[in-house]
Amino acid sequence: MATQLEPHLHADEDAFRSEVQQFLAAHFPAELKGTANALAGVDGPTDETPAQTRWRKAVGERGWGTPTWPKEYGGGGLTKAQAKIVEQEFAKVGAYNPIGGMGVMMFGPTLLEYGSEEQKRQHIPPICRGEIRWCQGYSEPNAGSDLANLQTFAEDKGDHYIVNGQKTWTSGGQWADKCFAIVRTDKSDKHRGISFMLIDMDAPGVEVRPITMISGTSPFCETFFDNVKVPKENLVGEEGQGWTIGKRLLQHERTNISGGGRLASMMGRSLGDIAKKYGETDAAGELADKVLRDRIADFEIRWNSFLLTARRAVEESKAQGGVSEISSVLKKLGTKLSQERSELMIEIRGLQGLGWEGEEFTDGELEAVRGWLFGKATTIYGGSTEIQNNIIAKRVLGMLDHQ
């Protein structure tokens, strides 16, 4: 039976691959080849060019930016095999996925699991079309690693809440349209008193103050809520369910921060190619510094092994119903490897890897320095490495606390 079905299945996949190729030929602007998705970052407002807008709308209309999300909410409704074909064909022509950001990486998958039907139909389609930017209201000045210590309070006023408090490290908050946040609705219970709700960033009483980082950029900000009115329909799940929903969302975040998601696409050119540009090569065109060559090979082996492991772990988690605590393992290892790569890239460039400004440095060299500095935060945000160690010990390895 299986052998009889195989030709038919392959024929279906070949037909779909042809459909994707025709779509790309008709809609992908040649001038965007090799560029990245501005919407997926938190570095600034998305001032699209006409070509970028056309590309985003074309992909959003098909739902291929969120290929496996349900079609009734604007997703592609594709199988995993079809989604893989889309990814492969986009890569072949140098096309990026124009749909991204926190709505895709974190909030959307969580809302699909915990949101009401009305909330899904209201919020998921704009995410699938790339029409909205979301930010995350989690950390507070006294609630970072101990996130459950958050004090931002939502007072029940009948048909709405009044929210007062402060969040910090709000990525892209100054450019976001909406915020998914965990707030306290009951002060008598640390964990069960937390709820998950959605807040309009242009609502009266919301104020953002960008924070300048050591890298010179301001991707984060402090966010203040002063008597902000939030409709009851913006509560996701039930009151007191916020800690459960919030932890689930963090699993999606950690998977995407790790090599299972965003970091894999940030690596760019191989270290070997970069090293050949800045270092001497031998008669065979190989890097003359054998020690450096060995270090690069060692890193590339470990990084690619990690990517394969991460892909397998993510697929296994999805097959079992979604992300899991394995996201903590991926986050811990992936972010550490990305920092190691940045350090090695600075070393490879020598004096050209230490530039901050000036005409003697290329844009790529300056971006590498800022990326190296910004990358120091990756082992902190999304749950610090120490927090991931605790989760791995308790929920992956099954170790218990001993007093």
C-alpha positions in Angstrom: 0.0 0.0 0.0 2.8 2.4 0.9 4.6 1.8 -2.3 1.5 2.4 -4.3 0.9 5.8 -2.6 4.5 7.0 -2.9 4.3 8.1 -6.6 1.1 10.0 -5.9 2.5 11.7 -2.9 5.6 12.7 -4.8 3.5 14.0 -7.6 1.5 16.2 -5.2 4.8 17.6 -3.8 6.2 18.2 -7.2 3.0 20.1 -8.2 3.1 22.2 -5.1 6.8 23.0 -5.6 6.0 24.1 -9.1 3.3 26.4 -7.7 5.7 28.0 -5.3 8.3 28.5 -8.1 5.6 30.2 -10.3 4.6 32.4 -7.3 8.2 33.5 -6.7 8.7 34.3 -10.4 5.6 36.4 -10.5 5.8 38.2 -7.1 9.4 38.3 -5.7 11.1 41.6 -6.6 14.6 41.0 -7.8 16.0 44.0 -5.9 15.1 42.3 -2.6 17.3 39.2 -3.3 19.5 38.5 -0.3 18.0 41.1 2.0 16.4 40.4 5.4 13.0 40.9 6.9 12.8 44.2 8.7 9.5 43.3 10.4 11.2 40.4 12.2 13.6 42.6 14.2 13.2 45.2 17.0 15.7 47.7 15.7 13.3 50.3 14.5 10.1 51.2 12.6 9.4 49.4 9.4 9.5 52.0 6.7 8.9 49.7 3.8 9.9 50.4 0.2 7.2 49.8 -2.4 8.9 46.5 -3.4 8.9 45.3 0.3 5.2 46.2 0.6 4.3 44.3 -2.5 6.3 41.3 -1.4 4.8 41.3 2.1 1.2 41.6 0.8 1.8 38.8 -1.8 3.1 36.3 0.8 0.5 37.4 3.4 -2.3 36.8 1.0 -1.2 33.2 0.5 -0.6 32.8 4.2 2.9 31.4 3.4 4.6 33.6 6.0 2.9 31.4 8.7 2.6 28.3 6.5 1.3 25.8 8.9 -1.1 28.1 10.8 -4.8 27.3 10.2 -6.1 28.7 7.0 -9.3 30.0 8.6 -7.2 32.5 10.5 -5.1 33.7 7.6 -2.3 31.1 7.8 -1.2 28.9 4.9 -2.9 25.7 6.2 0.1 23.7 4.7 1.4 20.4 5.7 5.0 20.2 7.2 6.2 18.9 3.9 4.7 21.7 2.0 6.0 24.3 4.4 9.5 22.8 3.9 9.1 23.2 0.2 8.2 26.9 0.6 11.3 27.4 2.7 13.5 25.6 0.2 12.2 27.4 -2.8 12.4 30.8 -1.1 16.1 30.1 -0.2 16.9 29.1 -3.8 16.1 32.5 -5.2 17.3 34.5 -2.2 13.8 35.4 -1.0 13.1 36.2 2.7 9.9 35.5 4.6 8.4 39.0 4.9 6.1 38.0 7.8 7.7 37.9 11.2 8.2 39.6 14.6 7.0 38.7 18.0 3.5 38.1 16.8 4.7 35.2 14.7 7.5 33.9 17.0 5.7 34.0 20.3 2.2 35.5 20.6 0.5 34.0 17.7 1.2 30.3 18.5 0.2 31.0 22.1 -3.1 32.6 21.2 -3.9 29.8 18.8 -3.7 27.5 21.9 -5.3 29.6 24.6 -7.3 32.3 22.9 -11.0 32.5 22.4 -12.4 32.1 18.9 -13.2 35.8 18.8 -9.6 36.7 19.8 -8.1 34.3 17.2 -10.2 35.8 14.4 -9.4 39.4 15.5 -5.7 39.1 16.1 -4.2 36.2 14.1 -5.1 37.4 10.5 -3.2 40.8 10.9 -0.2 38.8 12.2 -0.3 36.5 9.2 -0.4 39.5 6.8 2.4 41.3 8.6 0.2 44.3 9.3 0.9 44.7 13.0 3.8 44.8 15.5 3.5 43.2 19.0 5.7 43.7 22.0 6.1 41.7 25.2 5.2 43.1 28.7 6.9 40.6 31.0 10.0 41.8 33.0 9.8 44.5 35.6 12.5 46.4 37.6 12.0 43.9 40.5 10.8 41.0 38.5 13.4 39.7 36.1 14.7 36.2 36.9 11.9 36.0 39.5 9.2 36.9 36.9 6.4 35.8 39.2 7.2 38.7 41.5 5.7 41.1 39.0 3.6 43.9 40.5 1.9 45.6 37.6 -1.7 45.4 38.7 -5.0 45.2 36.8 -8.0 46.3 38.9 -11.3 44.8 37.9 -13.8 47.6 37.0 -16.7 45.5 35.8 -16.5 45.5 32.0 -12.8 46.6 31.9 -9.6 46.6 33.9 -7.5 49.6 35.0 -3.8 48.8 34.7 -1.0 50.5 36.7 2.6 49.6 36.8 5.9 49.4 34.9 7.6 47.0 32.6 11.2 47.1 31.4 13.3 45.6 28.6 10.2 45.9 26.3 11.7 45.0 23.0 10.5 47.3 20.2 7.9 48.8 22.5 8.4 52.3 21.1 7.3 51.0 17.6 4.7 48.4 18.6 1.0 48.6 18.0 0.0 46.2 20.8 1.5 44.5 23.9 0.9 41.0 25.2 1.5 41.3 29.0 1.2 39.3 32.2 -0.2 41.4 35.1 -1.4 40.8 38.6 -5.1 40.5 39.1 -4.9 39.0 42.6 -2.3 40.1 45.2 -2.9 37.2 47.6 -1.3 34.5 45.4 2.1 34.9 43.7 1.5 32.6 40.8 -2.3 32.1 40.6 -2.8 35.8 40.9 -1.3 36.5 37.4 -3.3 37.0 34.3 -2.5 37.4 30.6 -4.0 40.3 28.7 -3.6 42.4 25.6 -2.9 46.2 25.8 -3.1 48.8 23.0 0.2 50.7 23.0 -1.6 53.9 21.9 -4.1 53.7 24.8 -4.1 56.8 27.1 -1.7 56.3 30.0 0.9 54.2 28.1 4.3 55.8 28.0 7.6 54.3 26.6 11.1 55.5 27.3 13.8 53.9 25.1 16.9 52.5 26.8 20.2 53.0 25.0 22.4 49.9 25.0 26.2 49.5 25.0 25.9 48.7 21.3 24.6 52.2 20.7 21.1 51.1 19.7 17.8 51.4 21.6 15.9 48.3 20.9 14.4 48.1 24.4 12.5 50.5 26.5 10.8 51.1 29.8 7.0 51.0 29.6 4.7 52.7 32.1 1.0 52.1 32.6 -0.8 54.9 34.3 -4.6 54.1 34.7 -4.7 52.4 31.4 -8.1 51.1 30.5 -8.1 47.5 29.1 -11.4 45.9 27.9 -12.4 42.6 29.5 -12.4 40.9 26.1 -8.6 41.5 26.0 -8.1 38.9 28.8 -6.6 35.7 27.3 -7.8 32.6 29.1 -9.2 32.9 32.6 -8.1 35.2 35.4 -5.2 33.5 37.2 -4.2 31.5 34.2 -1.5 34.0 33.2 1.4 32.2 34.7 0.6 29.0 32.7 0.0 30.9 29.4 3.1 33.1 30.0 5.4 30.1 30.5 4.0 28.5 27.4 4.8 31.7 25.4 8.4 31.7 26.8 8.9 28.2 25.4 8.1 29.6 21.9 10.4 32.6 22.6 13.3 30.4 23.7 12.9 28.1 20.7 13.1 31.0 18.3 16.0 32.7 20.2 18.0 29.5 19.9 19.4 27.8 16.8 15.9 26.3 16.4 14.8 29.7 15.1 16.1 33.2 14.6 19.8 32.7 15.4 20.2 30.2 12.6 19.3 32.9 10.1 21.6 35.4 11.6 24.9 33.6 11.0 25.5 34.9 7.5 28.8 34.2 5.7 30.9 31.3 7.0 33.8 32.1 9.3 36.2 30.5 6.9 35.3 32.9 4.1 35.6 35.9 6.5 39.0 34.6 7.7 40.4 34.3 4.2 39.5 37.9 3.5 41.4 39.2 6.5 44.2 36.6 6.9 46.9 35.1 4.7 46.2 32.1 2.5 48.5 29.4 1.3 49.2 28.2 -2.3 46.1 26.0 -2.2 43.9 29.0 -1.2 43.4 27.7 2.3 43.8 29.8 5.5 47.5 29.8 6.3 47.0 30.1 10.1 46.5 26.4 11.0 45.6 27.1 14.6 42.8 29.5 13.5 41.7 27.1 10.8 41.4 24.4 13.4 39.3 26.6 15.7 37.0 27.6 12.9 36.5 24.0 11.8 35.8 23.0 15.4 33.2 25.7 15.8 31.5 25.0 12.5 31.2 21.3 13.4 29.7 22.1 16.8 27.3 24.8 15.4 26.0 22.6 12.5 25.6 19.6 14.8 23.6 21.8 17.1 21.4 23.1 14.3 20.6 19.5 13.2 19.8 18.6 16.8 17.7 21.7 17.3 15.7 21.0 14.1 15.0 17.4 15.2 14.0 18.5 18.7 11.7 21.2 17.4 10.0 18.8 15.0 9.6 16.2 17.7 8.1 18.8 20.0 5.6 19.9 17.3 4.7 16.3 16.6 3.8 16.0 20.3 1.6 19.1 20.3 3.9 22.0 20.4 7.1 23.3 22.1 8.3 21.9 25.3 10.9 22.3 28.1 13.5 21.2 25.5 13.4 24.9 24.4 15.4 25.7 27.5 18.2 23.4 26.3 18.1 24.9 22.8 18.1 28.4 24.2 21.1 27.8 26.6 23.3 26.1 23.9 22.3 28.2 20.9 22.8 31.6 22.5 26.2 30.5 23.9 27.3 29.3 20.5 26.2 32.6 18.9 28.3 34.6 21.4 31.3 32.3 20.7 30.9 33.0 17.0 30.8 36.7 17.5 33.9 36.6 19.6 35.8 34.6 17.0 34.7 36.9 14.2 36.0 39.9 16.1 39.3 38.1 16.6 39.5 37.1 12.9 39.2 40.7 11.8 42.0 42.0 14.0 42.1 45.8 14.2 39.3 45.9 11.7 37.1 44.1 14.2 37.4 46.9 16.8 35.8 49.8 14.9 33.0 51.9 16.3 32.9 54.6 13.7 35.0 56.1 10.9 35.6 55.8 7.1 38.4 53.2 7.6 35.8 50.6 8.6 33.2 49.1 6.4 29.5 48.9 7.3 29.8 45.2 7.8 32.7 45.6 10.2 30.8 48.2 12.3 27.7 46.1 12.3 29.8 43.1 13.6 31.1 45.1 16.5 27.6 46.3 17.5 26.2 42.8 17.0 29.0 41.3 19.2 28.0 43.8 22.0 24.3 43.3 21.6 24.8 39.5 21.6 25.8 39.7 25.2 22.2 40.0 26.1 21.1 36.8 24.4 22.0 34.7 27.4 19.9 37.0 29.6 16.7 37.9 27.8 14.1 35.2 27.3 15.1 33.7 30.6 18.8 33.9 31.7 21.1 30.9 31.4 20.8 30.3 35.1 17.1 30.1 34.9 17.4 27.7 32.0 19.7 25.5 34.1 17.0 25.3 36.8 14.3 24.4 34.2 16.6 21.8 32.6 17.4 20.3 36.0 13.8 20.1 37.3 11.7 19.5 34.2 14.0 17.8 31.7 16.2 15.8 34.0 13.6 15.3 36.7 15.8 16.5 39.6 14.0 17.8 42.7 15.0 20.4 45.2 16.5 19.1 48.4 16.4 21.3 51.5 
